[in-house]
Amino acid sequence: MSFCPHHLLRSRFSAGLPSRAPKHRLRLGHCYRQSAKFPTTRHVANYASTSNTTHYAYDTVGNDLNPRPDSNPASIREPRDTRTQAQAYDLHDKVSHSAHEYKNEITEGSSIPYLDGIPGPPTSSSGERHLNNQERKFVYATRALVDGKVKYTYKARQVSQATYDFHQNIKMRSLSYDREEIHTWRTTCNKLWGAALFDMDIQDFPVSLMLNDADLSLLEKIKTDCLGNFREAWEALDKSAKAPHWKRLSLWLLQNSPHLALEFFLVTCQSADKPLFAMVSDCFLFLDKCHAGEFQHWEKGGHTYVSLLLTCLDPSNWPVAHLGQKGIRLYLKNAGPEELYHAWTIVDGRRNHITSQTWLCFMRQFTEIGDIHKSLEALELVRRREQDNFLMDSQGVMRHCCKLLLLDSVQDTPNGRNFYILPKLLKMGVRPDRDMMNIVLSNAFKTGDPQVGFDMFRFMRRQSLEPDSFTYLTLLNDAVTRGDRERVQSLIQDIRARGLEKNDWIASKIFHAHFTFNAKHHDPNDDPNGVFYSLLDMYNQLYDITPLKELSIIPPEYTPPPGGDNLQPSLIALYLMIATYLRCQKRISHAHRIYTKFKALVSENHPIIAPLASTDHTYNEFLVAFRDDPRGLRPAVRLVEDMLHSSNEDRESEDGAPVHGKPSVRTWTILMSAFTFNKQPLAAEKVREMMAKHGVEYNKVTWNMVINTYANAQNIAEVAKSIKAMEAQGYSMDSYTMKCLRYLQDPERLWIAVEELDKEADARHDMVTSLDQTPLEHELDEEEHLLEQGLRRLRERKQSTR
């Protein structure tokens, strides 16, 4: 049966609804009468954040559009005489941009039709008296392309009186346009997309959207002082005058001056009479797609590009009945946590029209900030909608669940230990595929109990989920971490049987396993050359040897054994080969020669070697090699200076040059240890000053090195201060700290110095507060007792050695 009563169609057309062709009315009525012949269609949409599915909103009041309980909304075909609109949507699909979403508005009874977000002519008071104020319905039309044809599916949703009143308030604050104006504006905006993305000229630019003399006068003010003179001139205009100015100026600025367009939107969106949200979101979708790179350093009136976008797309101005979903997703993509929660509160309280894809966007953003509870709430809203393309087993939903599972953890429950997120996803109807189970497998091994991981792996096998490269990477990582050589060899055999050994990540992990078991902690009695060539043989089986020759690690005349591969080596493989060579060849001359070659290749932006400079790992290996010889102190200092001079990780790299990392806390600590080991405490103190200058925060290893330095210099006062500073930062003394204190010749003096520092701290604290300090004193007593025990052990060991 017909979804829309015939008398409403007659009253709608007799009211004088504008139409571009008389046949349109006849054809539209015919479609409604024949709607039962067409089966309900599945929505066609992709899972990217820029879906082309368009939602029209039909604002209705009362019960006239209430569908019968046994009726289902039917899909309506696009009228034949609107093929040009379908062609416009084809361009819309190419440029990922929504177009004329405000067509074919239907409103109840005697109300004159109006567009969503646009105040229409007021309804008669007599008509309003017959409406049921407790029942407000919005009818939504979902547009989709099926087999190249445009089809519509209609659905109704009841809203509260408060939500309806807010919707009406948004309309009254918005600039007014008729349907034809919006259609023309958005079609022209589509043409701007085509011109920008495909380098085309705009054909048939509408005369109604060309600037007139009044527009040119305002444009001159925008160019000279947009936030001053133009703002004053704009606020002096009445609402009816702002609407035509805005639609013409916005298109001209988008096409000719995107930077001025930002200032124009800032002024007009902060005005009391606001432009339509859908039109503003179209503008920002265009700017973000075509000009976002130009706005990275844009700043005006205290706003950056991102803050301006968030201001102009403020959720407080989102309409209820119809809301451009791409505009919402653009807002959420740029929103910080505060803006994200603000948007969530708005749509949750006002029941804005939100599609499943946008709920998934909320889910992704909450996952990014680690809010598991809100992510699950957003996923539950997707489940309740049960749209064809967003069922719980759909690709888009599963991909978002994989991201969420990365935050999963194990908790103790009345039924034993279990994951926190996984059971909730299963309860919602999510059926894990191999990708999700791979993440569950990884989480299982992170619990510290490998048996949980093995159980998950067996479960995958029972569910006929064949392991892939990610599965084996997880299994290899666990086996290497636990030092299980037999397990590693068994996995490597299985990997080769499946032909996965050429996978970049798998190859790097196999190579890392060989380094860990053979080179990282090799026996001092082993032949260093044998250890190095053992790793080199594994390298030859996987990668091209040319980069190693360029680094002069191996002789130029060296010929690799046959049967190897010529794949480009990974950064991990190159780093491990450099580290192994430096650890096996202890001569300072070798380290200096290799570093000179490395530095030259980095400065030349060598495509394979230069990326090693993006982190501190390779530099740290050279520092360790320099530290073992007094002649390496100067090269070590120059190495850190090289890192400081070439570091550009805090600024954008030019001409595609690779990013160069700056010294890390580990780098500085190794340099400090070089001077400490070579008995140069003053130089080590200079390193501490440089760390303070560059704002490097100490870690526990750094503090132990500082204490070691002062203990070697017999500087009791500084040792005591360092111990107190380390504890104030949250680190406690460990076995390495106690080992450093054994160098003290008079450990009793350290006890006296620590006691004096404690008394000074207590005195300063008493001056600040007069509160009861019993708990604090108790804690200090415990710390003093522990330190006293440690010093007593030192004295006993010192006496026993005498």
Salt bridges, closest charged atoms under 4 A:
ASP59 OD2 - HIS167 NE2 3.13
ASP59 OD2 - LYS171 NZ 3.13
ASP70 OD1 - ARG68 NE 3.70
ASP81 OD1 - HIS24 ND1 3.96
ASP93 OD1 - HIS92 NE2 3.53
GLU101 OE1 - ARG186 NH1 3.71
GLU101 OE1 - HIS322 NE2 3.18
ASP116 OD1 - HIS167 NE2 3.37
GLU180 OE1 - ARG20 NH1 3.13
GLU181 OE2 - LYS247 NZ 2.85
ASP215 OD1 - HIS245 ND1 2.44
ASP215 OD2 - ARG248 NE 2.45
GLU235 OE1 - LYS242 NZ 3.86
ASP273 OD2 - LYS242 NZ 3.26
ASP282 OD1 - HIS97 NE2 3.91
ASP282 OD2 - ARG186 NE 2.64
ASP288 OD2 - LYS333 NZ 3.45
GLU294 OE2 - HIS291 ND1 2.99
ASP314 OD1 - HIS342 NE2 3.59
GLU368 OE2 - LYS403 NZ 3.21
GLU377 OE2 - HIS373 NE2 2.73
GLU377 OE1 - LYS374 NZ 3.90
GLU380 OE2 - ARG383 NH2 2.44
GLU380 OE2 - ARG384 NE 3.33
ASP412 OD1 - ARG417 NE 3.30
ASP455 OD1 - ARG458 NH2 2.39
GLU466 OE1 - ARG498 NH2 3.30
ASP468 OD2 - ARG434 NE 3.54
ASP478 OD2 - ARG482 NH2 2.91
ASP484 OD2 - ARG482 NH1 3.68
ASP494 OD2 - ARG461 NH2 3.95
ASP494 OD1 - ARG498 NE 3.54
GLU550 OE1 - HIS606 NE2 2.71
ASP565 OD2 - LYS502 NZ 2.74
ASP616 OD1 - HIS617 ND1 3.91
GLU621 OE2 - ARG583 NH2 2.95
ASP629 OD2 - ARG631 NH2 3.10
ASP642 OD2 - LYS599 NZ 3.35
ASP650 OD2 - LYS662 NZ 3.18
GLU689 OE1 - LYS686 NZ 3.87
GLU727 OE1 - LYS724 NZ 3.96
ASP734 OD2 - LYS700 NZ 3.52
GLU748 OE2 - ARG795 NE 3.68
ASP758 OD1 - LYS724 NZ 2.93
GLU782 OE2 - HIS778 NE2 3.06
GLU788 OE2 - ARG792 NH2 3.27
